[in-house]
Amino acid sequence: MDTRAARYFKWLLFWQQQGRCCYCGEHVVLTYRPYDAARPYAATLEHLQRRADGGTGHPSNLACACKRCNNARGAIDWLTYASQRRSEF
């Protein structure tokens, strides 16, 4: 996915999710400046089914997540990780 498409999908998902992370529900910041994109609350594109597990870059497999959740998820299934982050267990 090229940069323009990634920016468009990030904006679209940000709008659809009302500016919240798909895992923890905290507000995220939509920015394209490199020094802001490194912050833990910066919006990132998240593959719900990891590409390593056969997921694709199709828009139906993407969500908007904060950088902290995106980096911390690891190999955990997205639904299990979302439940853990929201303290549903």
Secondary structure, 3 states (H helix, E strand, C coil): CCHHHHHHHHHHHHHHCCCECCCCCCECECCCCHHHHCCCCEEEEEECCCHHHCCCCCHHHEEEEEHHHHHHCCCCCHHHHHHHHCCCC
